[in-house]
Amino acid sequence: MSRIKHVITRHWAIILVLLLTPFLLGTVLPILPTHDDWCGTTTPDFRPFFIKEHFLFYGYHWRPFDTWIGYVAGRNPQLLFPTWNHCLVILGHLLCTLAVYRLLGKLGFKTSAINIVTLCFFLLPATMATVTAIDSQNQVFALLFGIVAFLVYIQKKRGKYYIWIPLIFLATLCKENGLMWALICPILAFGFDFIDQKTLKKDILVSISIMIAYALAIIILPKDIIIHPEYEPGMMKVVKNSIKFLFSTFLTVDYIYLLHTPSRNLLMALGSILLTLPFGYYVFIKKAKLLGEKKMLCTLLCMLIAVGPHLLTTFSMMHTYAGLAFLCIIMANAIQSYQIITKPLIGAFLLFLTASFCIDSHLIHASVKSGLVGKQMARDAIRKTGTPVENVYVVIIEDDYPKLSSFCVIPNEAFGWGWAARYETNYQWPVVIEDTTIERSTDAYKKAKALGLETLREKPFDCVWIINHEHIDVIKR
């Protein structure tokens, strides 16, 4: 009995996480694909399993892990998509939580701090854009392999490079920012005195060599580069992305009530902030001077390195996940600085968990609702079309409906520009979907209909779908 009590006392956060994981999985399983979930590399892929098509650089990505997920989903899309995707994301998030627990222990933090921060990581609203997404397996497994690479780096003395370097490449082949762990490992190890300055310099050179090897592989391997305008770097973009990063990482708030205009409820948003502020005060504000320590400066630098690729290109709430392991280190360091875990601190922690649970529930509910909009639109399009068609042209009237990350999605993006209808027919029809968007105006529908009729006259399309917010009209040949 005393042994069981000892295990519960020492590992209560892990026990809670294991108990909550099936519940979390059950709540995200109803979330349907929206936006680019419909056409990414983790969507059902029906092509033969050729190396070039699945495992080499394509577009602006080299993510064989993603293509494998899409290939498996393609074997039985109605059964596996997006269930297969959700299961992998939740599994990855669980494994990341366990890895964070292990990481904090190896960095020398006390059991109380480790448990509090581990549970925070699992339930943080900042993780929800990743946890609820269909295509974020790359995000969670890149972080997982990165943390494991660091644990190998600090624990294994002989032959560590033979394990550490392949783990870095595994993280990178999940998602490109996994490569940043090549730099993170020696810097974080130096910050916590696992290596000296001489070793730091030597291993930074090794890290640079790893990055050069990756760059050469991209140059040498066959590729079909497609650069999306959103990924082009710019100074103003870096500033905006940095503000998004700081906001979504260090401030816990119900983003929908605060930022999504149709759902805005400033009273509820204020309530969520007030519930989380006491805990934020204890771990960030009251112990702000701790950020000047060497280990914290190195941790902050590693956080910036981890999210750096996203700050330079495109940053959404999902990309916050890459820096959350370092947020956990900062939080654990602050909590550990308290000699005794006082009742006010425990109270603040419980308020934080309560607010996080409420915010998480709201974010998940909104994601489910967005997906159902796309599903209903797909069923309307199929019903109004009547019989299967091969080629469909989609005319979208630009929607002024505001969106928020993957939680509150514009209807035509939930519809996936027509791809949701293909899913509803088990990918039987339509075979070809092309789309165009026209500006919203008082006579936009008239222009859309004229464009649709012209398209049917001049091009080999079987019908046109006109998308006006959630409403769909069908023009048949």
C-alpha positions as a Markdown table, in Angstrom:
| # | Residue | x | y | z |
|---|---|---|---|---|
| 1 | Met | 0.0 | 0.0 | 0.0 |
| 2 | Ser | 2.8 | 2.4 | 0.9 |
| 3 | Arg | 4.5 | 1.6 | -2.4 |
| 4 | Ile | 1.4 | 2.5 | -4.4 |
| 5 | Lys | 1.1 | 5.7 | -2.4 |
| 6 | His | 4.7 | 6.5 | -3.2 |
| 7 | Val | 4.2 | 5.9 | -6.9 |
| 8 | Ile | 1.0 | 8.1 | -7.0 |
| 9 | Thr | 2.8 | 10.9 | -5.0 |
| 10 | Arg | 5.8 | 10.8 | -7.3 |
| 11 | His | 4.1 | 10.4 | -10.7 |
| 12 | Trp | 0.6 | 11.8 | -10.2 |
| 13 | Ala | 0.8 | 14.0 | -13.2 |
| 14 | Ile | 1.7 | 11.1 | -15.5 |
| 15 | Ile | -1.2 | 9.1 | -14.0 |
| 16 | Leu | -3.6 | 11.9 | -14.7 |
| 17 | Val | -2.3 | 12.4 | -18.2 |
| 18 | Leu | -2.8 | 8.7 | -19.0 |
| 19 | Leu | -6.3 | 8.8 | -17.6 |
| 20 | Leu | -7.1 | 12.0 | -19.6 |
| 21 | Thr | -5.7 | 10.8 | -22.9 |
| 22 | Pro | -8.6 | 8.6 | -23.9 |
| 23 | Phe | -11.0 | 11.4 | -23.0 |
| 24 | Leu | -9.0 | 13.9 | -25.1 |
| 25 | Leu | -8.9 | 11.5 | -28.1 |
| 26 | Gly | -12.7 | 11.0 | -27.8 |
| 27 | Thr | -13.3 | 14.7 | -28.0 |
| 28 | Val | -11.1 | 15.4 | -31.0 |
| 29 | Leu | -12.2 | 12.4 | -33.1 |
| 30 | Pro | -15.3 | 14.2 | -34.4 |
| 31 | Ile | -13.2 | 17.0 | -35.8 |
| 32 | Leu | -13.3 | 16.9 | -39.6 |
| 33 | Pro | -10.8 | 18.2 | -42.0 |
| 34 | Thr | -10.9 | 21.9 | -43.1 |
| 35 | His | -8.9 | 24.2 | -45.2 |
| 36 | Asp | -5.6 | 22.6 | -46.4 |
| 37 | Asp | -6.3 | 19.5 | -44.3 |
| 38 | Trp | -8.2 | 18.4 | -47.5 |
| 39 | Cys | -5.2 | 18.6 | -49.8 |
| 40 | Gly | -2.0 | 18.2 | -47.7 |
| 41 | Thr | 0.3 | 15.2 | -47.8 |
| 42 | Thr | -1.4 | 13.6 | -44.8 |
| 43 | Thr | -4.7 | 13.3 | -46.7 |
| 44 | Pro | -5.6 | 10.0 | -48.4 |
| 45 | Asp | -3.0 | 9.2 | -51.1 |
| 46 | Phe | -4.0 | 6.6 | -53.7 |
| 47 | Arg | -0.9 | 6.6 | -55.8 |
| 48 | Pro | 1.3 | 3.5 | -56.0 |
| 49 | Phe | 3.9 | 3.4 | -53.3 |
| 50 | Phe | 6.9 | 4.8 | -55.3 |
| 51 | Ile | 9.9 | 6.2 | -53.5 |
| 52 | Lys | 10.0 | 9.4 | -55.7 |
| 53 | Glu | 6.4 | 10.2 | -55.1 |
| 54 | His | 6.4 | 9.6 | -51.4 |
| 55 | Phe | 9.8 | 10.1 | -49.9 |
| 56 | Leu | 11.7 | 12.8 | -51.8 |
| 57 | Phe | 11.5 | 16.6 | -51.6 |
| 58 | Tyr | 8.3 | 17.9 | -53.0 |
| 59 | Gly | 6.8 | 21.5 | -53.0 |
| 60 | Tyr | 8.5 | 23.3 | -50.2 |
| 61 | His | 8.6 | 20.2 | -47.9 |
| 62 | Trp | 10.6 | 17.1 | -47.4 |
| 63 | Arg | 8.4 | 15.2 | -45.0 |
| 64 | Pro | 8.4 | 11.4 | -45.7 |
| 65 | Phe | 6.5 | 10.9 | -42.4 |
| 66 | Asp | 3.6 | 12.9 | -43.7 |
| 67 | Thr | 3.5 | 11.0 | -47.0 |
| 68 | Trp | 3.5 | 7.7 | -45.2 |
| 69 | Ile | 0.5 | 8.9 | -43.2 |
| 70 | Gly | -1.4 | 9.9 | -46.3 |
| 71 | Tyr | -0.5 | 6.6 | -48.0 |
| 72 | Val | -1.9 | 4.5 | -45.1 |
| 73 | Ala | -5.1 | 6.7 | -45.0 |
| 74 | Gly | -5.5 | 6.1 | -48.7 |
| 75 | Arg | -6.0 | 2.4 | -48.2 |
| 76 | Asn | -9.4 | 2.9 | -46.6 |
| 77 | Pro | -10.2 | 6.7 | -46.4 |
| 78 | Gln | -13.7 | 6.4 | -45.1 |
| 79 | Leu | -12.5 | 4.3 | -42.2 |
| 80 | Leu | -9.0 | 5.9 | -41.6 |
| 81 | Phe | -9.4 | 9.6 | -42.5 |
| 82 | Pro | -9.2 | 11.6 | -40.3 |
| 83 | Thr | -9.4 | 9.0 | -37.4 |
| 84 | Trp | -5.9 | 7.7 | -38.2 |
| 85 | Asn | -4.6 | 11.2 | -38.2 |
| 86 | His | -6.2 | 12.1 | -34.9 |
| 87 | Cys | -4.9 | 9.0 | -33.2 |
| 88 | Leu | -1.3 | 9.8 | -34.3 |
| 89 | Val | -1.6 | 13.4 | -33.1 |
| 90 | Ile | -2.9 | 12.4 | -29.7 |
| 91 | Leu | -0.3 | 9.6 | -29.4 |
| 92 | Gly | 2.4 | 12.0 | -30.3 |
| 93 | His | 1.2 | 14.6 | -27.8 |
| 94 | Leu | 1.1 | 11.9 | -25.1 |
| 95 | Leu | 4.6 | 10.8 | -26.0 |
| 96 | Cys | 5.8 | 14.5 | -26.0 |
| 97 | Thr | 4.2 | 14.9 | -22.5 |
| 98 | Leu | 6.1 | 11.9 | -21.2 |
| 99 | Ala | 9.3 | 13.2 | -22.9 |
| 100 | Val | 8.9 | 16.6 | -21.2 |
| 101 | Tyr | 8.4 | 14.8 | -17.9 |
| 102 | Arg | 11.7 | 12.9 | -18.5 |
| 103 | Leu | 13.5 | 16.0 | -19.7 |
| 104 | Leu | 12.6 | 18.0 | -16.6 |
| 105 | Gly | 13.8 | 15.2 | -14.5 |
| 106 | Lys | 17.1 | 15.0 | -16.3 |
| 107 | Leu | 17.6 | 18.7 | -16.0 |
| 108 | Gly | 17.4 | 18.3 | -12.2 |
| 109 | Phe | 14.0 | 19.8 | -11.3 |
| 110 | Lys | 12.2 | 18.6 | -8.2 |
| 111 | Thr | 9.2 | 16.2 | -8.4 |
| 112 | Ser | 6.7 | 18.8 | -7.4 |
| 113 | Ala | 7.8 | 21.2 | -10.2 |
| 114 | Ile | 8.0 | 18.4 | -12.7 |
| 115 | Asn | 4.4 | 17.2 | -12.0 |
| 116 | Ile | 2.9 | 20.6 | -12.1 |
| 117 | Val | 4.5 | 21.6 | -15.4 |
| 118 | Thr | 3.9 | 18.2 | -17.1 |
| 119 | Leu | 0.2 | 18.5 | -16.5 |
| 120 | Cys | 0.3 | 22.1 | -17.7 |
| 121 | Phe | 2.0 | 21.0 | -20.9 |
| 122 | Phe | -0.6 | 18.4 | -21.6 |
| 123 | Leu | -3.6 | 20.8 | -21.1 |
| 124 | Leu | -2.1 | 24.1 | -22.3 |
| 125 | Pro | -4.6 | 25.9 | -24.6 |
| 126 | Ala | -1.4 | 26.8 | -26.6 |
| 127 | Thr | -1.2 | 23.1 | -27.7 |
| 128 | Met | -4.8 | 22.9 | -28.9 |
| 129 | Ala | -4.2 | 24.2 | -32.4 |
| 130 | Thr | -1.9 | 21.3 | -32.8 |
| 131 | Val | -3.9 | 18.7 | -30.8 |
| 132 | Thr | -7.1 | 19.4 | -32.8 |
| 133 | Ala | -5.4 | 19.6 | -36.2 |
| 134 | Ile | -5.6 | 16.8 | -38.8 |
| 135 | Asp | -2.1 | 17.5 | -40.2 |
| 136 | Ser | 0.0 | 18.2 | -37.1 |
| 137 | Gln | 1.6 | 14.8 | -36.7 |
| 138 | Asn | 4.8 | 16.3 | -38.1 |
| 139 | Gln | 4.7 | 19.0 | -35.4 |
| 140 | Val | 4.4 | 16.6 | -32.4 |
| 141 | Phe | 6.8 | 14.0 | -33.7 |
| 142 | Ala | 9.5 | 16.6 | -34.6 |
| 143 | Leu | 9.4 | 17.8 | -31.0 |
| 144 | Leu | 9.4 | 14.3 | -29.7 |
| 145 | Phe | 12.4 | 13.2 | -31.6 |
| 146 | Gly | 14.1 | 16.5 | -30.8 |
| 147 | Ile | 13.7 | 16.0 | -27.0 |
| 148 | Val | 14.8 | 12.3 | -27.3 |
| 149 | Ala | 17.9 | 13.5 | -29.2 |
| 150 | Phe | 18.7 | 15.9 | -26.4 |
| 151 | Leu | 18.3 | 13.2 | -23.8 |
| 152 | Val | 20.7 | 11.0 | -25.7 |
| 153 | Tyr | 23.1 | 13.9 | -26.1 |
| 154 | Ile | 23.4 | 14.5 | -22.4 |
| 155 | Gln | 23.2 | 10.9 | -21.2 |
| 156 | Lys | 25.3 | 8.9 | -23.6 |
| 157 | Lys | 29.0 | 9.5 | -23.4 |
| 158 | Arg | 30.5 | 7.0 | -25.9 |
| 159 | Gly | 29.2 | 6.8 | -29.4 |
| 160 | Lys | 26.5 | 9.4 | -28.7 |
| 161 | Tyr | 26.9 | 11.0 | -32.2 |
| 162 | Tyr | 25.9 | 7.7 | -33.9 |
| 163 | Ile | 22.5 | 7.9 | -32.2 |
| 164 | Trp | 22.1 | 11.7 | -31.7 |
| 165 | Ile | 22.7 | 12.7 | -35.3 |
| 166 | Pro | 20.2 | 10.1 | -36.8 |
| 167 | Leu | 17.6 | 11.3 | -34.2 |
| 168 | Ile | 18.1 | 14.9 | -35.4 |
| 169 | Phe | 17.5 | 13.8 | -39.0 |
| 170 | Leu | 14.4 | 11.8 | -37.9 |
| 171 | Ala | 13.0 | 15.0 | -36.3 |
| 172 | Thr | 13.9 | 16.9 | -39.5 |
| 173 | Leu | 12.2 | 14.5 | -41.8 |
| 174 | Cys | 9.0 | 14.9 | -39.7 |
| 175 | Lys | 9.2 | 18.7 | -40.0 |
| 176 | Glu | 11.9 | 21.0 | -41.1 |
| 177 | Asn | 12.2 | 22.9 | -37.8 |
| 178 | Gly | 13.3 | 19.6 | -36.3 |
| 179 | Leu | 16.7 | 20.5 | -37.7 |
| 180 | Met | 16.9 | 23.3 | -35.2 |
| 181 | Trp | 17.6 | 20.6 | -32.5 |
| 182 | Ala | 21.0 | 20.2 | -33.9 |
| 183 | Leu | 21.8 | 23.7 | -32.4 |
| 184 | Ile | 19.5 | 23.4 | -29.5 |
| 185 | Cys | 21.1 | 20.3 | -28.0 |
| 186 | Pro | 24.6 | 21.7 | -27.3 |
| 187 | Ile | 23.3 | 25.1 | -26.3 |
| 188 | Leu | 20.7 | 23.7 | -23.8 |
| 189 | Ala | 23.3 | 21.2 | -22.5 |
| 190 | Phe | 25.8 | 24.0 | -22.0 |
| 191 | Gly | 23.2 | 26.1 | -20.1 |
| 192 | Phe | 22.6 | 23.3 | -17.6 |
| 193 | Asp | 26.3 | 22.5 | -17.3 |
| 194 | Phe | 26.3 | 19.1 | -19.0 |
| 195 | Ile | 29.1 | 20.2 | -21.3 |
| 196 | Asp | 31.9 | 22.8 | -21.1 |
| 197 | Gln | 32.6 | 25.7 | -23.4 |
| 198 | Lys | 35.1 | 23.7 | -25.4 |
| 199 | Thr | 32.6 | 21.0 | -26.1 |
| 200 | Leu | 30.0 | 23.5 | -26.9 |
| 201 | Lys | 32.1 | 25.1 | -29.7 |
| 202 | Lys | 33.0 | 21.6 | -31.1 |
| 203 | Asp | 29.4 | 20.5 | -31.2 |
| 204 | Ile | 28.2 | 23.7 | -32.7 |
| 205 | Leu | 30.5 | 22.9 | -35.6 |
| 206 | Val | 29.0 | 19.4 | -35.7 |
| 207 | Ser | 25.5 | 21.0 | -35.7 |
| 208 | Ile | 26.4 | 23.3 | -38.6 |
| 209 | Ser | 27.8 | 20.3 | -40.5 |
| 210 | Ile | 24.4 | 18.5 | -40.0 |
| 211 | Met | 22.6 | 21.5 | -41.4 |
| 212 | Ile | 24.9 | 21.7 | -44.4 |
| 213 | Ala | 24.4 | 17.9 | -45.0 |
| 214 | Tyr | 20.6 | 18.4 | -45.0 |
| 215 | Ala | 20.9 | 21.4 | -47.4 |
| 216 | Leu | 23.1 | 19.4 | -49.7 |
| 217 | Ala | 20.6 | 16.5 | -49.7 |
| 218 | Ile | 17.9 | 18.9 | -50.8 |
| 219 | Ile | 20.0 | 20.3 | -53.5 |
| 220 | Ile | 21.1 | 16.9 | -54.8 |
| 221 | Leu | 17.8 | 14.9 | -54.6 |
| 222 | Pro | 15.1 | 15.2 | -57.3 |
| 223 | Lys | 12.6 | 17.9 | -56.4 |
| 224 | Asp | 9.7 | 19.9 | -57.6 |
| 225 | Ile | 9.9 | 23.2 | -55.7 |
| 226 | Ile | 6.7 | 25.2 | -55.2 |
| 227 | Ile | 7.1 | 28.3 | -53.0 |
| 228 | His | 3.9 | 29.6 | -51.6 |
| 229 | Pro | 3.8 | 33.4 | -51.2 |
| 230 | Glu | 2.9 | 33.0 | -47.5 |
| 231 | Tyr | 6.4 | 31.4 | -46.9 |
| 232 | Glu | 8.4 | 34.3 | -48.3 |
| 233 | Pro | 10.3 | 36.0 | -45.5 |
| 234 | Gly | 10.0 | 39.7 | -44.7 |
| 235 | Met | 10.8 | 42.1 | -41.8 |
| 236 | Met | 7.2 | 43.1 | -41.1 |
| 237 | Lys | 6.2 | 39.4 | -41.2 |
| 238 | Val | 8.9 | 38.6 | -38.6 |
| 239 | Val | 7.5 | 41.4 | -36.3 |
| 240 | Lys | 3.9 | 40.2 | -36.7 |
| 241 | Asn | 4.9 | 36.6 | -36.2 |
| 242 | Ser | 6.9 | 37.4 | -33.1 |
| 243 | Ile | 3.9 | 39.2 | -31.5 |
| 244 | Lys | 1.7 | 36.2 | -32.3 |
| 245 | Phe | 4.3 | 33.9 | -30.8 |
| 246 | Leu | 4.7 | 35.9 | -27.5 |
| 247 | Phe | 0.9 | 36.3 | -27.2 |
| 248 | Ser | 0.0 | 32.6 | -27.8 |
| 249 | Thr | 2.9 | 31.3 | -25.7 |
| 250 | Phe | 3.0 | 33.4 | -22.6 |
| 251 | Leu | -0.7 | 34.5 | -22.3 |
| 252 | Thr | -3.4 | 32.0 | -21.6 |
| 253 | Val | -6.8 | 33.3 | -22.8 |
| 254 | Asp | -9.8 | 32.0 | -24.7 |
| 255 | Tyr | -8.7 | 33.1 | -28.1 |
| 256 | Ile | -12.1 | 32.7 | -29.7 |
| 257 | Tyr | -13.9 | 35.0 | -27.2 |
| 258 | Leu | -11.1 | 37.5 | -27.6 |
| 259 | Leu | -10.1 | 37.4 | -31.3 |
| 260 | His | -13.0 | 35.9 | -33.4 |
| 261 | Thr | -15.4 | 38.8 | -34.1 |
| 262 | Pro | -18.7 | 36.8 | -34.5 |
| 263 | Ser | -17.9 | 34.9 | -31.3 |
| 264 | Arg | -16.4 | 37.8 | -29.4 |
| 265 | Asn | -17.4 | 38.0 | -25.7 |
| 266 | Leu | -14.9 | 40.2 | -23.9 |
| 267 | Leu | -16.4 | 39.4 | -20.5 |
| 268 | Met | -15.7 | 35.7 | -21.0 |
| 269 | Ala | -12.3 | 36.5 | -22.4 |
| 270 | Leu | -11.5 | 38.6 | -19.4 |
| 271 | Gly | -12.7 | 35.9 | -17.1 |
| 272 | Ser | -10.3 | 33.4 | -18.7 |
| 273 | Ile | -7.4 | 35.8 | -18.3 |
| 274 | Leu | -8.2 | 36.5 | -14.7 |
| 275 | Leu | -8.3 | 32.8 | -13.9 |
| 276 | Thr | -4.9 | 32.2 | -15.4 |
| 277 | Leu | -3.1 | 35.4 | -14.3 |
| 278 | Pro | -2.3 | 34.3 | -10.7 |
| 279 | Phe | -0.4 | 31.3 | -11.9 |
| 280 | Gly | 1.2 | 33.4 | -14.6 |
| 281 | Tyr | 2.3 | 35.8 | -11.9 |
| 282 | Tyr | 3.9 | 33.1 | -9.9 |
| 283 | Val | 5.9 | 31.5 | -12.7 |
| 284 | Phe | 6.7 | 34.5 | -15.0 |
| 285 | Ile | 6.3 | 37.9 | -13.2 |
| 286 | Lys | 7.3 | 37.2 | -9.6 |
| 287 | Lys | 10.3 | 35.2 | -10.7 |
| 288 | Ala | 11.3 | 37.3 | -13.8 |
| 289 | Lys | 14.8 | 37.9 | -12.4 |
| 290 | Leu | 15.5 | 34.2 | -12.8 |
| 291 | Leu | 15.5 | 34.7 | -16.6 |
| 292 | Gly | 18.9 | 36.3 | -16.2 |
| 293 | Glu | 20.5 | 33.1 | -15.1 |
| 294 | Lys | 22.7 | 31.3 | -17.7 |
| 295 | Lys | 20.4 | 28.3 | -17.9 |
| 296 | Met | 17.4 | 30.4 | -18.5 |
| 297 | Leu | 19.1 | 32.6 | -21.1 |
| 298 | Cys | 20.2 | 29.5 | -23.0 |
| 299 | Thr | 16.6 | 28.1 | -22.7 |
| 300 | Leu | 15.2 | 31.3 | -24.1 |
| 301 | Leu | 17.7 | 31.2 | -26.9 |
| 302 | Cys | 16.7 | 27.6 | -27.7 |
| 303 | Met | 13.0 | 28.6 | -27.7 |
| 304 | Leu | 13.8 | 31.3 | -30.3 |
| 305 | Ile | 15.8 | 28.8 | -32.4 |
| 306 | Ala | 13.0 | 26.3 | -32.2 |
| 307 | Val | 10.3 | 28.6 | -33.5 |
| 308 | Gly | 12.7 | 30.7 | -35.7 |
| 309 | Pro | 11.8 | 29.1 | -39.0 |
| 310 | His | 8.1 | 29.9 | -38.4 |
| 311 | Leu | 8.9 | 33.4 | -37.3 |
| 312 | Leu | 10.7 | 34.0 | -40.6 |
| 313 | Thr | 8.0 | 32.5 | -42.8 |
| 314 | Thr | 4.5 | 31.8 | -41.5 |
| 315 | Phe | 3.3 | 31.6 | -37.9 |
| 316 | Ser | 0.0 | 30.3 | -36.6 |
| 317 | Met | -1.1 | 29.0 | -33.2 |
| 318 | Met | -0.1 | 25.5 | -34.3 |
| 319 | His | 3.5 | 26.6 | -34.5 |
| 320 | Thr | 3.6 | 27.6 | -30.9 |
| 321 | Tyr | 4.0 | 23.9 | -30.1 |
| 322 | Ala | 7.7 | 23.9 | -31.2 |
| 323 | Gly | 8.7 | 26.2 | -28.3 |
| 324 | Leu | 6.6 | 24.7 | -25.5 |
| 325 | Ala | 9.2 | 22.3 | -24.1 |
| 326 | Phe | 11.3 | 25.4 | -23.3 |
| 327 | Leu | 8.3 | 27.2 | -21.8 |
| 328 | Cys | 8.0 | 24.1 | -19.5 |
| 329 | Ile | 11.7 | 24.5 | -18.5 |
| 330 | Ile | 11.1 | 28.2 | -17.6 |
| 331 | Met | 8.0 | 27.3 | -15.6 |
| 332 | Ala | 9.7 | 24.4 | -13.7 |
| 333 | Asn | 12.6 | 26.7 | -12.9 |
| 334 | Ala | 10.3 | 29.3 | -11.4 |
| 335 | Ile | 8.3 | 26.8 | -9.4 |
| 336 | Gln | 11.4 | 25.1 | -8.1 |
| 337 | Ser | 12.7 | 28.4 | -6.8 |
| 338 | Tyr | 9.9 | 28.4 | -4.2 |
| 339 | Gln | 11.2 | 26.5 | -1.2 |
| 340 | Ile | 7.7 | 25.3 | -0.3 |
| 341 | Ile | 4.7 | 24.8 | -2.6 |
| 342 | Thr | 2.3 | 27.1 | -0.7 |
| 343 | Lys | -1.5 | 27.0 | -0.7 |
| 344 | Pro | -1.7 | 30.2 | -2.8 |
| 345 | Leu | 0.5 | 28.7 | -5.5 |
| 346 | Ile | -1.6 | 25.5 | -5.4 |
| 347 | Gly | -4.7 | 27.6 | -5.7 |
| 348 | Ala | -3.3 | 29.5 | -8.6 |
| 349 | Phe | -2.4 | 26.2 | -10.3 |
| 350 | Leu | -5.9 | 24.8 | -9.9 |
| 351 | Leu | -7.4 | 28.0 | -11.3 |
| 352 | Phe | -5.1 | 27.7 | -14.3 |
| 353 | Leu | -6.1 | 24.1 | -14.8 |
| 354 | Thr | -9.8 | 25.0 | -14.6 |
| 355 | Ala | -9.4 | 27.9 | -17.1 |
| 356 | Ser | -7.3 | 25.7 | -19.4 |
| 357 | Phe | -10.0 | 22.9 | -19.3 |
| 358 | Cys | -12.7 | 25.4 | -20.2 |
| 359 | Ile | -10.7 | 27.0 | -23.0 |
| 360 | Asp | -9.7 | 23.7 | -24.4 |
| 361 | Ser | -13.3 | 22.5 | -24.4 |
| 362 | His | -14.4 | 25.7 | -26.3 |
| 363 | Leu | -11.6 | 25.4 | -28.8 |
| 364 | Ile | -12.4 | 21.7 | -29.5 |
| 365 | His | -16.1 | 22.5 | -29.8 |
| 366 | Ala | -15.5 | 25.3 | -32.3 |
| 367 | Ser | -13.2 | 23.0 | -34.4 |
| 368 | Val | -15.9 | 20.3 | -34.5 |
| 369 | Lys | -18.5 | 22.9 | -35.5 |
| 370 | Ser | -16.3 | 24.2 | -38.3 |
| 371 | Gly | -15.8 | 20.7 | -39.7 |
| 372 | Leu | -19.6 | 20.0 | -39.7 |
| 373 | Val | -20.2 | 23.2 | -41.8 |
| 374 | Gly | -17.9 | 21.7 | -44.5 |
| 375 | Lys | -19.7 | 18.3 | -44.2 |
| 376 | Gln | -23.1 | 19.9 | -44.6 |
| 377 | Met | -22.0 | 21.9 | -47.6 |
| 378 | Ala | -20.5 | 18.8 | -49.2 |
| 379 | Arg | -23.8 | 16.9 | -48.8 |
| 380 | Asp | -25.7 | 19.9 | -50.2 |
| 381 | Ala | -23.5 | 19.9 | -53.3 |
| 382 | Ile | -23.9 | 16.2 | -53.8 |
| 383 | Arg | -27.7 | 16.3 | -53.4 |
| 384 | Lys | -28.1 | 19.3 | -55.7 |
| 385 | Thr | -25.8 | 17.8 | -58.3 |
| 386 | Gly | -28.0 | 14.7 | -58.3 |
| 387 | Thr | -25.8 | 12.2 | -60.3 |
| 388 | Pro | -22.1 | 11.6 | -60.2 |
| 389 | Val | -20.0 | 13.9 | -62.4 |
| 390 | Glu | -16.4 | 13.7 | -63.4 |
| 391 | Asn | -15.3 | 17.4 | -63.6 |
| 392 | Val | -16.5 | 20.3 | -61.4 |
| 393 | Tyr | -15.7 | 24.0 | -61.6 |
| 394 | Val | -16.1 | 25.8 | -58.2 |
| 395 | Val | -16.8 | 29.5 | -58.2 |
| 396 | Ile | -16.3 | 31.0 | -54.8 |
| 397 | Ile | -17.7 | 34.4 | -53.9 |
| 398 | Glu | -15.1 | 35.9 | -51.6 |
| 399 | Asp | -16.3 | 35.5 | -48.0 |
| 400 | Asp | -15.8 | 38.3 | -45.5 |
| 401 | Tyr | -16.5 | 35.9 | -42.6 |
| 402 | Pro | -13.6 | 36.2 | -40.2 |
| 403 | Lys | -11.5 | 33.1 | -39.3 |
| 404 | Leu | -9.3 | 32.1 | -36.4 |
| 405 | Ser | -6.6 | 29.5 | -36.9 |
| 406 | Ser | -8.1 | 26.1 | -37.4 |
| 407 | Phe | -10.8 | 26.6 | -34.8 |
| 408 | Cys | -13.2 | 29.0 | -36.6 |
| 409 | Val | -12.9 | 28.4 | -40.4 |
| 410 | Ile | -14.4 | 30.3 | -43.3 |
| 411 | Pro | -17.2 | 28.0 | -44.8 |
| 412 | Asn | -15.6 | 27.7 | -48.2 |
| 413 | Glu | -12.4 | 26.6 | -46.6 |
| 414 | Ala | -14.2 | 24.1 | -44.4 |
| 415 | Phe | -15.7 | 22.8 | -47.7 |
| 416 | Gly | -12.1 | 22.5 | -48.9 |
| 417 | Trp | -13.0 | 24.3 | -52.2 |
| 418 | Gly | -14.9 | 21.1 | -53.2 |
| 419 | Trp | -12.7 | 18.4 | -51.7 |
| 420 | Ala | -15.2 | 17.7 | -48.9 |
| 421 | Ala | -17.6 | 16.5 | -51.5 |
| 422 | Arg | -15.1 | 14.1 | -52.9 |
| 423 | Tyr | -14.6 | 12.7 | -49.4 |
| 424 | Glu | -18.4 | 12.2 | -49.0 |
| 425 | Thr | -18.5 | 10.1 | -52.1 |
| 426 | Asn | -15.5 | 8.0 | -50.8 |
| 427 | Tyr | -13.3 | 9.7 | -53.4 |
| 428 | Gln | -15.4 | 8.3 | -56.3 |
| 429 | Trp | -16.4 | 11.7 | -57.7 |
| 430 | Pro | -15.8 | 14.4 | -58.8 |
| 431 | Val | -12.4 | 13.3 | -60.2 |
| 432 | Val | -11.3 | 16.8 | -61.2 |
| 433 | Ile | -12.0 | 20.0 | -59.2 |
| 434 | Glu | -10.8 | 23.4 | -60.2 |
| 435 | Asp | -11.8 | 26.6 | -58.4 |
| 436 | Thr | -11.6 | 30.4 | -58.7 |
| 437 | Thr | -12.6 | 33.2 | -56.3 |
| 438 | Ile | -14.3 | 36.4 | -57.2 |
| 439 | Glu | -14.7 | 39.5 | -55.1 |
| 440 | Arg | -17.7 | 40.0 | -53.0 |
| 441 | Ser | -20.0 | 42.8 | -54.2 |
| 442 | Thr | -23.7 | 43.5 | -54.6 |
| 443 | Asp | -23.8 | 41.8 | -57.9 |
| 444 | Ala | -21.2 | 39.1 | -57.1 |
| 445 | Tyr | -23.7 | 36.2 | -57.5 |
| 446 | Lys | -24.8 | 37.5 | -60.9 |
| 447 | Lys | -21.1 | 37.6 | -62.0 |
| 448 | Ala | -20.5 | 34.1 | -60.5 |
| 449 | Lys | -23.4 | 32.7 | -62.5 |
| 450 | Ala | -22.3 | 34.3 | -65.7 |
| 451 | Leu | -18.8 | 32.9 | -65.1 |
| 452 | Gly | -20.2 | 29.5 | -64.5 |
| 453 | Leu | -22.3 | 29.5 | -67.7 |
| 454 | Glu | -19.3 | 30.7 | -69.7 |
| 455 | Thr | -17.1 | 28.0 | -68.2 |
| 456 | Leu | -19.6 | 25.3 | -69.1 |
| 457 | Arg | -19.7 | 26.6 | -72.7 |
| 458 | Glu | -16.0 | 26.8 | -73.3 |
| 459 | Lys | -14.5 | 24.1 | -71.0 |
| 460 | Pro | -15.1 | 20.4 | -70.5 |
| 461 | Phe | -16.7 | 20.7 | -67.0 |
| 462 | Asp | -19.9 | 18.8 | -66.2 |
| 463 | Cys | -21.2 | 21.3 | -63.7 |
| 464 | Val | -20.4 | 24.4 | -61.7 |
| 465 | Trp | -20.7 | 24.8 | -58.0 |
| 466 | Ile | -21.2 | 28.4 | -56.8 |
| 467 | Ile | -20.2 | 28.9 | -53.2 |
| 468 | Asn | -21.7 | 31.9 | -51.4 |
| 469 | His | -20.8 | 31.6 | -47.7 |
| 470 | Glu | -22.5 | 28.3 | -46.6 |
| 471 | His | -25.0 | 28.3 | -49.5 |
| 472 | Ile | -24.3 | 26.2 | -52.7 |
| 473 | Asp | -25.9 | 26.5 | -56.1 |
| 474 | Val | -25.4 | 24.1 | -58.9 |
| 475 | Ile | -25.3 | 24.9 | -62.6 |
| 476 | Lys | -25.5 | 21.8 | -64.8 |
| 477 | Arg | -24.4 | 21.4 | -68.4 |
